[in-house]
Structures are given as structure tokens and as C-alpha cells.
Amino acid sequence: MSNVIRIKRSTGASAPASLANAELAYSEGVAGGGSLYIGVGTGGAGGSATSIVCIGGPSTYATKSYVDTAIASADLSSALTGYAQLSGASFTGNVTIGGNLTVNGTTTTINSTTLSVDDKNVVLGDVASPTDVTADGGGITLKGATDKTLNWVNATAAWTSSEHFGLASGKAYYINGVSVLSSSTLGSGVTASSLTSVGALTSGSLGAGFTTVSVALGGTGATTLTGMIKGNGTSAFTAATAGTD
């Protein structure tokens, strides 16, 4: 023999005034669909249920007002163990991320006055298969009246700056760990190399250890000369012989 469970039903839009413990009631006048209620406990008047709880229907859903209040009061901070997918969001306070952060997109804009990074190495152009071609044009651009750039140019295989480099006093340019140029001195590696000219000399003197300067370069081709001297074509100057020259 089958059993029939009867549920109280009303056309109202609110919970019934009273129910017995475990008794069910259905109010079909609730907007968006009916709601199902159950009596809980026996502490009510005359042994009726202590409370009447809605266990189904639109009124069991969390309303926007409830969620907003819960978020504002941080009630959800300990309950969120997974993640929430956002299609768009704006945060006005501080945000701390304890794990890694991955940003996918085409533009990342940071509107802050100070950018502080603990890492001492910045990696650019970290594409799937990096080459000198993919690196071409990479670098740093500082906005100003005109862009100030420091970029890698693949065609010249060199870092290229759009501006001057100004070194502080006492500093120098180094190549392979060796000083090659300071504000007052050429490095020993430069002066000891096959340096033949830097520019036209319009004044000054030659050092004591300097050897002969050929006629082709405007010299005499000799180390010492006494008395009158003579020259012919590109040959070195020689002392003139009295009565002969």
C-alpha cells in the first residue's frame, strides 16, 4: 500500500504562520515561482515548530543585496578557497597576491608613480622561440618631447641609443673589462694599438721619444741635422756639403 505525503498549499506569497516540526508547506504566490517551507524544532506555541525555513524556490537564492553586504563585510574572505571568474573588475584598495600572477592580453598599463621590483633581472622578448629577429627593436622607450630610446637593432647587431650617454666624474668606458676612454685619457690598449691618426694636428709638439717623421708626412726623415740641409723629392733631408750643394 502506497503512502501519500500531503503538503500544505496556499496562494500567498509569504511563509505560513505556523507549522509542526518537519511539516512542509508550499506558497505558490511568490514572484518567479513558489517557495517550499519546512517546520524546524518543537519550541513554538502549542508544540509547533520553533522556526519555519524556506528550503526551495526563489527566496532561497542569494540576492544581490545580500552578496554585496557579505563582500563588504569580508564574510566571504575565509570561504573562497577556489577562484572567482571576473569579466571585468575594479579595485580601489590594496590587493595582495600570495602566489604567481599571469596576465594574458595585448596591453598591460600601470598607472603608478613608483614601480618597485625585487628581481634584479628583467627579461624582455620572452617569446616561444626567441631569435635576433624577434628581439629587433626591443628595449626601453622614455616618453618626452621626443621619445628617448635604447633599443636592440638587429641590422647592426648592436644596442642603439637615441640620446647621449653622460658618465659621472671619474668614470670611464670599458670594453671586455679594460678601460678604453675616460674624460682625460685613452686607455693603454688604445694607445698601444696600431693607432695611426685621430685627426689633423694644428698645434702642439712631439714627445722626446718620437722617432723620425717621413717627408711624405711633412717631416725631414732624419733624426739629427747640422748646418744647412737639403732635400730632393721624397728622400730624407741631409746636411748640405759646403762648396758642393
trRosetta pair geometry for C-beta under 8 A, 3 or more apart (Angstrom, degrees):
i j d omega theta_ij theta_ji phi_ij phi_ji
5 24 7.8 45 158 33 112 133
7 24 4.5 -47 -126 103 98 112
7 25 6.5 167 178 -104 81 25
7 26 5.3 56 136 -13 122 108
7 36 7.8 -36 -169 -137 143 98
8 16 6.4 29 109 -71 143 155
8 19 7.5 -144 23 -110 143 101
8 23 7.2 39 -5 160 117 107
8 24 6.9 178 25 103 79 56
8 25 3.9 -22 70 -115 111 85
8 26 6.8 173 90 22 56 65
9 25 7.3 -179 -72 -163 29 65
9 26 4.8 -13 -107 67 74 100
9 27 7.9 163 -157 -84 50 29
9 28 6.6 20 -168 -18 97 111
10 16 6.6 140 -1 -86 140 92
10 25 7.1 11 1 177 102 107
10 26 7.4 170 24 89 61 54
10 27 5.3 -17 67 -112 95 71
10 28 7.2 -174 85 18 43 78
10 29 7.3 -53 117 -2 79 109
11 27 7.8 41 142 -160 5 65
11 28 5.9 -39 -118 63 48 97
11 29 5.0 77 161 -54 54 111
12 16 8.0 128 59 -85 136 58
12 27 5.2 -57 80 -146 78 110
12 29 5.0 -115 138 30 14 136
13 27 6.4 127 -130 155 14 122
13 29 3.9 -90 -64 109 70 103
13 30 5.1 127 -149 -83 73 50
13 31 7.1 25 -140 -20 125 71
14 27 6.5 -134 65 -155 22 165
15 25 7.6 98 -162 85 65 127
15 27 6.7 -117 -96 -21 29 145
15 35 7.7 -69 -81 103 71 129
15 37 5.2 115 -135 -95 93 155
15 52 5.0 139 171 116 135 133
15 54 6.7 -111 -85 -64 113 94
16 19 5.8 93 79 -54 127 95
16 25 4.5 -32 -13 133 135 169
16 27 7.1 -166 -45 -61 74 109
16 37 6.3 -167 15 71 93 148
16 52 6.5 -153 61 -144 78 156
18 39 7.7 38 171 -105 54 127
18 44 6.4 156 -142 156 106 152
18 45 7.5 -71 -116 55 142 96
18 48 4.6 -27 -174 -170 116 155
18 49 7.0 162 -169 38 68 87
18 52 7.5 -147 -130 -56 26 129
19 23 4.3 -158 -180 77 98 112
19 24 7.7 84 -154 -50 140 6
19 25 5.7 -129 -91 -15 126 122
19 37 6.8 -172 -34 121 153 110
19 38 7.1 -158 120 -180 158 27
19 39 3.2 -152 104 -59 108 118
19 48 6.7 122 74 -170 29 99
19 49 4.8 1 82 9 80 134
19 52 5.5 111 18 -105 117 106
20 23 4.1 86 55 -23 79 130
20 39 5.4 148 83 69 27 161
20 47 7.5 8 -130 123 87 87
20 48 6.0 -94 -95 -133 48 62
20 49 6.0 115 167 -38 13 90
21 39 5.3 -119 -102 115 22 109
21 40 6.9 42 -134 -154 72 14
21 41 6.1 -132 -106 83 104 17
21 42 4.9 -37 -49 -72 135 81
21 48 7.9 165 -34 -178 67 34
21 49 5.1 147 -78 -93 51 81
22 38 6.7 -17 -143 -172 31 103
22 39 6.3 -44 17 70 21 88
22 40 8.0 79 -60 -95 47 43
23 38 7.1 160 79 -152 39 57
23 39 4.6 26 45 16 84 123
23 49 6.9 -129 34 -39 98 126
24 36 6.6 -16 -164 -172 103 96
24 37 7.0 146 -157 81 52 52
24 38 5.5 -23 -98 -97 67 76
25 36 7.6 156 82 -157 42 51
25 37 4.8 -18 62 62 90 103
25 38 7.8 174 20 -79 71 32
25 39 8.0 66 -4 -35 106 89
25 52 7.8 -21 39 -155 125 122
26 34 5.6 31 179 160 94 136
26 35 7.4 169 -152 84 56 41
26 36 5.4 -20 -102 -104 79 70
26 37 7.5 -175 -79 20 30 76
27 30 5.8 83 108 -28 100 100
27 34 6.0 173 89 -157 46 87
27 35 5.3 -6 58 56 96 88
27 37 7.0 39 -6 -10 102 115
28 34 4.0 -39 -112 -92 54 121
29 34 7.6 57 13 -108 31 78
30 33 6.5 -18 89 87 99 42
30 34 5.6 116 36 -131 103 31
30 35 4.7 62 -10 -14 158 103
30 57 5.9 69 75 168 154 133
30 58 5.9 -173 141 43 121 112
30 59 6.2 -90 -152 -27 146 109
31 58 6.9 -73 87 65 62 163
32 58 4.2 83 90 -74 124 152
33 57 5.8 -162 109 -145 96 82
33 58 5.5 134 55 -29 93 103
34 57 5.6 -92 113 -111 45 129
35 54 5.3 -31 176 -143 121 116
35 56 6.5 162 -157 91 53 59
35 57 3.2 -146 -105 72 61 160
35 58 6.7 -84 -75 41 99 69
35 59 5.0 5 -106 24 144 114
35 60 7.3 153 -137 -24 101 91
36 54 7.0 113 75 -159 47 64
36 55 5.5 -57 98 67 97 83
36 56 3.8 17 37 53 114 108
36 57 5.8 155 7 -23 68 109
37 52 5.2 16 178 174 126 99
37 53 6.6 153 -154 78 73 36
37 54 5.4 -44 -95 -96 77 55
37 55 6.9 132 -122 11 24 82
38 52 7.4 168 80 -154 31 60
38 53 5.7 -24 61 63 82 88
38 55 5.4 21 1 -11 113 131
39 44 8.0 -74 -160 -2 115 143
39 48 7.0 -100 -152 176 140 75
39 49 2.9 -145 -172 -53 103 153
39 51 7.7 155 -154 85 53 39
39 52 5.8 -31 -99 -102 61 73
40 49 5.6 81 42 -168 33 114
40 50 6.1 -59 99 56 71 91
40 51 5.1 -18 60 66 104 85
40 52 7.3 173 15 -92 83 23
40 53 5.5 34 -15 -4 128 117
41 44 7.3 117 102 -21 96 86
41 49 5.6 97 65 -164 67 65
41 50 3.0 -18 91 11 136 116
41 51 6.2 56 29 18 122 76
42 47 5.7 -19 -171 -162 96 67
42 48 7.6 160 -149 93 51 16
42 49 6.9 -47 -90 -108 36 38
42 50 6.7 -4 35 -35 18 90
43 50 3.8 38 46 -93 97 105
44 47 7.0 5 71 110 77 15
44 48 3.5 -62 92 82 129 83
44 49 5.3 33 -8 73 134 32
44 50 5.4 -159 -42 -87 80 31
45 48 5.8 6 62 27 59 112
49 52 6.1 102 95 -72 134 70
54 57 6.4 -85 -175 52 113 108
54 59 5.0 -43 159 94 168 115
54 60 5.4 -150 123 -70 106 87
55 60 6.8 32 178 -91 14 140
56 60 6.0 -39 -116 -12 14 148
57 60 5.8 109 61 -1 56 101
58 61 5.9 -44 -167 11 48 114
62 66 5.0 -125 -167 84 80 129
62 67 5.4 89 144 -57 118 95
63 66 4.6 99 56 4 78 101
63 67 7.1 -148 95 -3 42 86
64 67 5.8 -57 -146 39 32 108
64 68 6.1 34 156 -20 67 107
65 68 5.9 -54 -145 36 28 111
65 69 6.3 27 156 -18 62 109
66 69 5.9 -60 -151 37 28 110
66 70 6.3 28 153 -20 65 108
67 70 5.6 -55 -146 36 32 112
67 71 6.3 29 157 -17 66 105
68 71 6.0 -56 -148 37 29 108
68 72 6.2 27 156 -18 64 111
69 72 5.8 -57 -145 38 29 111
69 73 6.2 10 162 -3 65 112
70 73 6.3 -68 -145 47 25 97
70 75 4.2 -80 -159 54 79 124
70 76 5.5 76 142 -35 105 100
71 74 7.6 30 -180 -76 32 31
71 75 7.6 -70 -58 40 21 83
71 76 5.9 -19 -95 20 60 127
74 77 4.5 -3 -175 -20 87 124
75 79 7.4 9 138 0 67 126
76 79 5.1 -78 -151 48 56 110
76 80 5.6 49 158 -30 94 105
77 80 7.0 -57 -147 24 19 102
80 83 7.8 78 174 -99 106 21
80 84 6.7 -43 -145 -34 134 106
86 89 4.4 -17 175 -31 149 121
91 95 5.2 47 129 -52 163 124
97 100 8.0 -52 141 99 120 8
97 101 5.2 65 114 -64 163 113
103 108 5.6 71 128 -96 150 127
105 108 6.7 125 73 -63 115 76
110 115 6.4 66 128 -92 149 118
112 115 6.3 123 81 -69 116 72
117 122 7.5 76 96 -82 160 99
119 122 7.3 124 107 -73 111 58
123 126 5.0 47 138 -55 115 125
124 138 5.2 154 129 179 126 124
124 139 7.5 148 101 -75 167 20
125 130 5.8 97 135 -126 99 117
125 134 5.9 138 -169 128 112 95
125 135 5.0 65 -180 -105 171 69
125 138 4.7 -44 -51 -99 124 160
126 130 6.8 -50 -129 -60 32 130
127 130 5.4 134 51 -75 83 73
127 134 5.5 -102 33 175 141 150
129 134 7.5 141 95 -19 65 153
130 134 5.4 -126 -141 73 55 132
130 135 6.6 58 -172 -52 99 96
131 134 5.0 97 48 10 72 96
131 135 7.0 -134 98 -2 40 91
132 135 5.4 -57 -144 42 35 114
132 136 6.8 63 150 -51 63 84
132 154 4.9 126 150 -127 96 109
132 157 7.4 -18 -159 -110 143 79
133 136 5.7 -26 -160 -9 35 117
133 154 6.0 62 -98 -123 42 168
135 138 5.0 -77 -168 18 60 129
135 152 5.3 -30 146 93 102 145
135 154 6.7 127 78 -72 85 104
136 152 6.6 -115 -117 105 30 90
136 153 6.7 42 -147 -146 79 34
136 154 3.8 -53 -91 -12 105 118
136 155 7.7 69 -132 -19 121 72
137 151 5.6 -22 -155 -171 35 130
137 152 7.1 -40 20 69 15 70
137 153 7.4 58 -68 -99 47 56
138 151 6.5 145 76 -150 28 79
138 152 5.3 0 60 34 82 109
139 149 6.3 85 97 -178 130 85
139 150 4.9 -150 176 99 128 60
139 151 3.6 -141 15 -101 143 51
139 152 5.8 165 -56 -4 104 69
139 159 7.4 128 -105 -143 130 89
140 149 7.0 166 88 -149 55 51
140 150 5.0 11 50 52 95 97
140 151 7.7 -151 35 -69 46 62
141 147 5.3 -26 -161 -166 104 114
141 148 7.2 138 -161 72 50 50
141 149 5.1 -12 -105 -101 74 85
141 151 7.9 21 -65 -62 83 105
142 147 7.2 138 69 -165 48 59
142 148 4.1 -21 63 64 103 106
142 149 7.6 -161 24 -71 69 39
143 147 6.4 -35 -109 -108 48 70
143 148 7.9 -106 -28 23 6 82
144 147 7.0 150 37 -100 77 20
144 148 5.6 44 10 -17 126 104
146 162 7.8 -132 125 146 112 140
147 162 7.0 65 104 49 76 167
148 162 5.9 -158 -146 71 44 115
148 163 5.2 -1 -144 -27 98 135
149 160 7.8 12 112 102 102 82
149 161 7.1 177 94 -146 59 44
149 162 4.5 68 44 -7 84 122
149 163 8.0 140 42 -7 47 90
150 159 6.4 8 -180 180 86 106
150 160 7.5 173 -151 84 44 42
150 161 5.1 -7 -105 -102 78 81
150 162 7.7 -115 -63 11 47 78
151 159 7.2 166 89 -153 28 62
151 160 5.7 -24 68 61 77 89
152 158 7.7 -175 -146 102 59 26
152 159 5.8 -42 -94 -97 62 63
152 160 7.6 125 -123 14 14 82
153 156 4.9 27 99 36 115 99
153 157 7.7 -61 91 -12 69 15
153 158 6.1 -9 55 64 95 69
153 159 7.7 131 12 -127 79 15
153 160 4.7 26 -10 -5 123 131
154 157 6.8 21 -163 -77 38 53
156 160 6.8 81 61 -61 137 120
161 164 7.9 -178 123 -36 129 3
161 165 6.7 82 75 -51 169 96
167 171 4.1 -137 174 87 113 119
167 172 7.1 115 163 -68 163 14
167 173 7.5 -124 -53 -54 151 72
167 183 7.5 -150 78 -52 114 99
168 171 5.0 79 61 -6 72 126
169 183 7.3 -39 -130 1 59 152
171 182 7.3 175 104 -131 34 89
172 179 4.5 25 114 -144 148 108
172 180 7.5 157 159 47 108 46
172 181 6.2 168 -166 88 88 42
172 182 3.8 -52 -100 -83 104 86
172 183 7.9 -117 -93 -9 72 63
172 187 7.6 115 170 -68 138 104
173 179 7.2 108 75 -153 46 60
173 180 5.5 -53 97 61 95 91
173 181 4.5 9 41 57 113 94
173 182 7.6 -161 17 -72 68 44
174 177 6.2 -1 174 -133 122 11
174 178 6.2 148 -155 68 80 28
174 179 5.5 -46 -96 -89 77 47
174 180 6.7 136 -124 5 25 85
175 178 6.0 -31 68 61 67 85
175 180 5.1 26 9 -24 106 136
175 189 7.9 -123 63 82 110 150
178 187 6.2 110 146 179 92 149
178 189 5.4 61 141 -17 142 143
179 182 6.5 2 -179 -44 122 100
179 187 4.6 175 108 -101 68 116
180 186 7.2 -21 173 -166 55 65
180 187 4.1 -80 -117 11 30 137
180 189 6.2 -58 -103 64 82 112
180 190 5.6 99 -157 -40 81 118
181 185 7.7 -178 -146 93 38 52
181 186 6.1 -16 -101 -120 69 55
181 187 6.3 -72 -43 -17 42 94
181 190 7.4 49 -64 -19 79 156
182 185 5.0 19 48 48 107 81
182 187 7.9 108 -11 -61 84 76
186 190 4.5 -99 168 81 109 132
186 191 5.3 127 98 -50 116 94
187 190 5.0 95 63 5 77 100
187 191 7.3 -160 95 0 39 88
188 191 5.8 -58 -138 45 37 103
188 192 5.7 24 165 -11 71 116
189 192 6.3 -59 -134 45 23 103
189 193 6.5 36 157 -41 57 107
190 193 5.8 -52 -153 14 30 117
190 195 6.5 56 165 -54 73 136
191 195 6.8 -56 -127 20 32 143
195 198 7.1 8 -179 -55 115 89
201 204 5.9 -84 -169 43 113 119
206 210 4.1 -77 167 36 114 162
206 213 7.7 -135 -77 -42 161 126
207 210 5.1 123 62 -30 70 99
210 213 7.7 7 151 -48 115 96
211 223 7.4 -53 -161 -96 64 102
212 219 6.3 145 171 135 69 145
212 220 7.3 -97 -156 73 98 74
212 221 5.7 49 168 -159 130 27
212 222 6.2 155 -124 59 125 7
212 223 5.5 -85 -68 -68 101 70
212 236 7.6 -11 179 -125 146 126
213 217 5.4 -108 -180 86 91 116
213 218 6.7 -30 144 77 125 68
213 219 2.6 157 98 -61 93 151
213 220 7.1 68 68 25 82 57
213 221 7.4 -82 89 -64 44 40
214 217 5.0 83 62 16 82 97
214 219 5.6 89 53 52 19 110
214 221 5.3 40 -134 -90 49 86
214 234 7.8 13 168 -179 104 91
214 236 7.6 -85 -137 -87 62 85
215 218 7.6 86 -171 -44 33 6
215 219 6.3 -98 -75 71 31 61
215 220 6.9 23 -81 -146 76 16
215 221 5.0 -28 -32 -34 85 117
215 231 6.8 149 -113 -160 135 131
215 233 7.9 94 114 117 156 49
215 234 5.1 172 82 -158 127 53
215 235 6.9 45 -3 73 152 21
215 236 6.4 -157 -32 -97 109 42
215 237 7.3 137 -82 -30 109 80
216 234 5.8 24 -63 -147 88 111
220 225 6.8 -80 157 -32 155 139
220 229 7.3 -24 -149 165 128 156
220 231 7.4 -119 -144 -83 73 128
220 236 6.5 61 144 -163 62 76
220 237 4.1 -53 -166 23 94 125
221 235 7.1 -142 71 154 167 41
221 236 2.7 -133 111 -114 128 88
221 237 6.0 144 49 13 94 67
222 225 5.4 81 105 -56 145 99
222 229 7.9 -145 29 -139 153 135
222 236 5.2 124 -51 172 80 116
222 237 5.3 -89 -4 68 123 85
222 238 7.1 148 -74 -88 140 45
225 229 4.9 0 -175 -83 141 128
225 237 6.4 -18 -91 114 144 115
225 238 7.7 178 -120 -161 103 21
225 239 5.8 168 -156 -74 77 83
226 239 5.6 2 59 -108 70 136
227 239 5.6 69 60 -156 101 106
227 240 6.7 -117 117 50 107 83
228 239 7.0 98 77 -165 54 64
228 240 3.9 -37 102 38 105 126
228 242 8.0 115 33 -76 124 72
228 245 7.4 -172 109 89 125 126
229 237 4.8 30 168 170 125 117
229 238 6.6 163 -154 86 79 26
229 239 5.9 -58 -103 -105 67 40
229 240 6.0 -168 -114 -21 9 88
230 237 6.7 161 78 -155 31 74
230 238 6.0 -24 60 65 83 76
230 239 7.7 36 15 140 83 12
230 240 4.6 101 -28 -81 107 90
230 245 5.3 -110 -51 -169 151 148
231 235 6.8 178 -160 78 69 80
231 236 7.6 -100 -121 143 91 24
231 237 4.4 -45 -77 -98 101 78
231 238 7.6 144 -84 17 53 64
232 235 5.4 9 69 41 79 119
235 238 7.9 -25 132 -18 111 103
240 244 7.8 -175 176 71 73 86
240 245 4.0 -125 -157 74 94 144
241 244 4.0 4 93 44 113 123
241 245 5.3 113 46 -6 68 101
242 245 7.9 -44 -75 39 16 84
